[in-house]
Amino acid sequence: MFNIILLGPPGSGKGTQAELLVKNHNFFTISLGEIFRKHIEENCTNKTFIQKYIDNGELVPDNLSFALLEQFIQNTPKGKPILFDGFPRTMSQAIFLNEMLNKYHTKIGCVILLDVAYETLLQRLKERAIIQGRADDQDDQKIKTRMHIYAEQTLPIVRYYQEQHLLYRVDGTLSTDQVTKSIEFFFDRLL
Ligand code: AMP
């Protein structure tokens, strides 16, 4: 079984789906967003550096993200598939991920894109701001920045994976359960 990438704009449900999929499948999952939030909570040495980017809704620079990602891949037991939640988000990250997977003799099996309309995303982020209290969901400007980064930097990688016939679109506006089932439908056929 090969590795999976979950792609989608902020609020598309990547984290929720990753959690559910990991329960039913034999994956390791990595979310840099989660790792960064943990670094902040636990007052790690690079807390202030990371917080500045997350609080502004900007991407954390590649040198730190790449180091964390490689560490994670290195520590994953050989042969165990990885579910990448929210990585890559830029073309340079997509290229780095290919290099890393090659280095560790593995590859991408499929890329799942969670499709959700802009208005629905805004609504969900506002709800999440109340429920989870994430600072980057609580300010319209920060949300706008994240959406802009998605459109400018992440959408090109959607095309990149589409050209490699790795991309599968799932309607992310369906119920949580239905989205999981749609993703698993692709897994059954592909992995
Ligand atoms: P998420 O939990 O995926 O919504 O990510 C929250 C924040 O973590 C993002 O707005 C970025 O600041 C940072 N982050 C998450 N994934 C990445 C990534 N692949 N590259 C750089 N920064 C990231």
Residues whose N, C-alpha, C, O or C-beta is under 5 A from the ligand:
A	BS01	AMP	L32 G33 E34 F36 Y53 I54 G57 E58 L59 V60 S65 G86 F87 P88 R89
